[in-house]
Amino acid sequence: MNCNIGSLDKVLRRSVGLIIIGLGFYYQSWFGLIGLFPIVFSYWNYCPLYIPFNINTKKEEGENAGIN
């Protein structure tokens, strides 16, 4: 399992996850548990949905900013 989530992606995932959980509490719905997925994956630094699309938001060491 390779890391494929960058630092900005982690922050966005955690924020969105907390918002979804908060909406679940507000509307008293079990669908708020879906918010746990982006939070858990952000701590694992891995997103399985990125694999088929070959997406990697993690910056590799020694890579210049914005130049690939």
PyMOL CGO cylinders between C-alpha atoms (Angstrom):
from pymol import cmd
from pymol.cgo import CYLINDER

trace = [
    CYLINDER, 0.00, 0.00, 0.00, 1.78, 3.12, -1.26, 0.3, 1, 1, 1, 1, 1, 1,
    CYLINDER, 1.78, 3.12, -1.26, 1.04, 6.54, 0.13, 0.3, 1, 1, 1, 1, 1, 1,
    CYLINDER, 1.04, 6.54, 0.13, -0.86, 8.59, -2.45, 0.3, 1, 1, 1, 1, 1, 1,
    CYLINDER, -0.86, 8.59, -2.45, -2.43, 11.41, -0.39, 0.3, 1, 1, 1, 1, 1, 1,
    CYLINDER, -2.43, 11.41, -0.39, -0.67, 14.74, 0.04, 0.3, 1, 1, 1, 1, 1, 1,
    CYLINDER, -0.67, 14.74, 0.04, -0.89, 17.17, 2.95, 0.3, 1, 1, 1, 1, 1, 1,
    CYLINDER, -0.89, 17.17, 2.95, -3.56, 19.44, 1.43, 0.3, 1, 1, 1, 1, 1, 1,
    CYLINDER, -3.56, 19.44, 1.43, -5.59, 16.40, 0.47, 0.3, 1, 1, 1, 1, 1, 1,
    CYLINDER, -5.59, 16.40, 0.47, -5.40, 15.16, 4.09, 0.3, 1, 1, 1, 1, 1, 1,
    CYLINDER, -5.40, 15.16, 4.09, -6.70, 18.44, 5.47, 0.3, 1, 1, 1, 1, 1, 1,
    CYLINDER, -6.70, 18.44, 5.47, -9.57, 18.54, 2.96, 0.3, 1, 1, 1, 1, 1, 1,
    CYLINDER, -9.57, 18.54, 2.96, -10.53, 14.91, 3.65, 0.3, 1, 1, 1, 1, 1, 1,
    CYLINDER, -10.53, 14.91, 3.65, -10.58, 15.42, 7.40, 0.3, 1, 1, 1, 1, 1, 1,
    CYLINDER, -10.58, 15.42, 7.40, -12.62, 18.61, 7.07, 0.3, 1, 1, 1, 1, 1, 1,
    CYLINDER, -12.62, 18.61, 7.07, -15.16, 17.04, 4.71, 0.3, 1, 1, 1, 1, 1, 1,
    CYLINDER, -15.16, 17.04, 4.71, -15.38, 13.96, 6.93, 0.3, 1, 1, 1, 1, 1, 1,
    CYLINDER, -15.38, 13.96, 6.93, -16.13, 16.07, 9.99, 0.3, 1, 1, 1, 1, 1, 1,
    CYLINDER, -16.13, 16.07, 9.99, -18.75, 18.05, 8.09, 0.3, 1, 1, 1, 1, 1, 1,
    CYLINDER, -18.75, 18.05, 8.09, -20.48, 14.85, 6.94, 0.3, 1, 1, 1, 1, 1, 1,
    CYLINDER, -20.48, 14.85, 6.94, -20.43, 13.46, 10.49, 0.3, 1, 1, 1, 1, 1, 1,
    CYLINDER, -20.43, 13.46, 10.49, -21.79, 16.76, 11.80, 0.3, 1, 1, 1, 1, 1, 1,
    CYLINDER, -21.79, 16.76, 11.80, -24.61, 16.72, 9.25, 0.3, 1, 1, 1, 1, 1, 1,
    CYLINDER, -24.61, 16.72, 9.25, -25.38, 13.14, 10.27, 0.3, 1, 1, 1, 1, 1, 1,
    CYLINDER, -25.38, 13.14, 10.27, -25.77, 14.24, 13.88, 0.3, 1, 1, 1, 1, 1, 1,
    CYLINDER, -25.77, 14.24, 13.88, -27.81, 17.29, 12.91, 0.3, 1, 1, 1, 1, 1, 1,
    CYLINDER, -27.81, 17.29, 12.91, -30.24, 15.31, 10.75, 0.3, 1, 1, 1, 1, 1, 1,
    CYLINDER, -30.24, 15.31, 10.75, -30.08, 12.31, 13.10, 0.3, 1, 1, 1, 1, 1, 1,
    CYLINDER, -30.08, 12.31, 13.10, -29.09, 10.00, 10.26, 0.3, 1, 1, 1, 1, 1, 1,
    CYLINDER, -29.09, 10.00, 10.26, -26.79, 7.00, 10.13, 0.3, 1, 1, 1, 1, 1, 1,
    CYLINDER, -26.79, 7.00, 10.13, -25.45, 8.30, 6.82, 0.3, 1, 1, 1, 1, 1, 1,
    CYLINDER, -25.45, 8.30, 6.82, -23.15, 10.52, 8.86, 0.3, 1, 1, 1, 1, 1, 1,
    CYLINDER, -23.15, 10.52, 8.86, -20.98, 7.45, 9.41, 0.3, 1, 1, 1, 1, 1, 1,
    CYLINDER, -20.98, 7.45, 9.41, -19.87, 7.80, 5.78, 0.3, 1, 1, 1, 1, 1, 1,
    CYLINDER, -19.87, 7.80, 5.78, -17.77, 10.71, 7.04, 0.3, 1, 1, 1, 1, 1, 1,
    CYLINDER, -17.77, 10.71, 7.04, -15.49, 8.21, 8.79, 0.3, 1, 1, 1, 1, 1, 1,
    CYLINDER, -15.49, 8.21, 8.79, -14.14, 6.92, 5.47, 0.3, 1, 1, 1, 1, 1, 1,
    CYLINDER, -14.14, 6.92, 5.47, -12.33, 10.08, 4.35, 0.3, 1, 1, 1, 1, 1, 1,
    CYLINDER, -12.33, 10.08, 4.35, -10.98, 10.58, 7.88, 0.3, 1, 1, 1, 1, 1, 1,
    CYLINDER, -10.98, 10.58, 7.88, -9.64, 7.02, 8.15, 0.3, 1, 1, 1, 1, 1, 1,
    CYLINDER, -9.64, 7.02, 8.15, -8.10, 7.11, 4.68, 0.3, 1, 1, 1, 1, 1, 1,
    CYLINDER, -8.10, 7.11, 4.68, -6.43, 10.44, 5.45, 0.3, 1, 1, 1, 1, 1, 1,
    CYLINDER, -6.43, 10.44, 5.45, -4.69, 8.87, 8.44, 0.3, 1, 1, 1, 1, 1, 1,
    CYLINDER, -4.69, 8.87, 8.44, -3.64, 5.86, 6.33, 0.3, 1, 1, 1, 1, 1, 1,
    CYLINDER, -3.64, 5.86, 6.33, -2.29, 8.25, 3.64, 0.3, 1, 1, 1, 1, 1, 1,
    CYLINDER, -2.29, 8.25, 3.64, -3.94, 6.01, 1.07, 0.3, 1, 1, 1, 1, 1, 1,
    CYLINDER, -3.94, 6.01, 1.07, -6.99, 6.30, -1.18, 0.3, 1, 1, 1, 1, 1, 1,
    CYLINDER, -6.99, 6.30, -1.18, -8.03, 3.17, -3.09, 0.3, 1, 1, 1, 1, 1, 1,
    CYLINDER, -8.03, 3.17, -3.09, -10.14, 5.25, -5.49, 0.3, 1, 1, 1, 1, 1, 1,
    CYLINDER, -10.14, 5.25, -5.49, -7.00, 7.00, -6.74, 0.3, 1, 1, 1, 1, 1, 1,
    CYLINDER, -7.00, 7.00, -6.74, -5.45, 3.75, -8.05, 0.3, 1, 1, 1, 1, 1, 1,
    CYLINDER, -5.45, 3.75, -8.05, -7.61, 3.22, -11.20, 0.3, 1, 1, 1, 1, 1, 1,
    CYLINDER, -7.61, 3.22, -11.20, -7.19, 6.87, -12.18, 0.3, 1, 1, 1, 1, 1, 1,
    CYLINDER, -7.19, 6.87, -12.18, -3.44, 6.92, -11.42, 0.3, 1, 1, 1, 1, 1, 1,
    CYLINDER, -3.44, 6.92, -11.42, -3.77, 9.94, -9.12, 0.3, 1, 1, 1, 1, 1, 1,
    CYLINDER, -3.77, 9.94, -9.12, -1.08, 10.78, -6.58, 0.3, 1, 1, 1, 1, 1, 1,
    CYLINDER, -1.08, 10.78, -6.58, -1.33, 14.04, -4.62, 0.3, 1, 1, 1, 1, 1, 1,
    CYLINDER, -1.33, 14.04, -4.62, 1.68, 13.30, -2.45, 0.3, 1, 1, 1, 1, 1, 1,
    CYLINDER, 1.68, 13.30, -2.45, 4.77, 15.31, -3.30, 0.3, 1, 1, 1, 1, 1, 1,
    CYLINDER, 4.77, 15.31, -3.30, 7.83, 13.11, -3.67, 0.3, 1, 1, 1, 1, 1, 1,
    CYLINDER, 7.83, 13.11, -3.67, 11.07, 14.07, -1.97, 0.3, 1, 1, 1, 1, 1, 1,
    CYLINDER, 11.07, 14.07, -1.97, 13.33, 16.17, -4.15, 0.3, 1, 1, 1, 1, 1, 1,
    CYLINDER, 13.33, 16.17, -4.15, 10.55, 17.09, -6.54, 0.3, 1, 1, 1, 1, 1, 1,
    CYLINDER, 10.55, 17.09, -6.54, 10.38, 20.73, -7.60, 0.3, 1, 1, 1, 1, 1, 1,
    CYLINDER, 10.38, 20.73, -7.60, 7.19, 22.55, -6.74, 0.3, 1, 1, 1, 1, 1, 1,
    CYLINDER, 7.19, 22.55, -6.74, 4.87, 22.58, -9.75, 0.3, 1, 1, 1, 1, 1, 1,
    CYLINDER, 4.87, 22.58, -9.75, 7.34, 21.02, -12.18, 0.3, 1, 1, 1, 1, 1, 1,
    CYLINDER, 7.34, 21.02, -12.18, 6.83, 17.38, -13.19, 0.3, 1, 1, 1, 1, 1, 1,
]
cmd.load_cgo(trace, "trace")
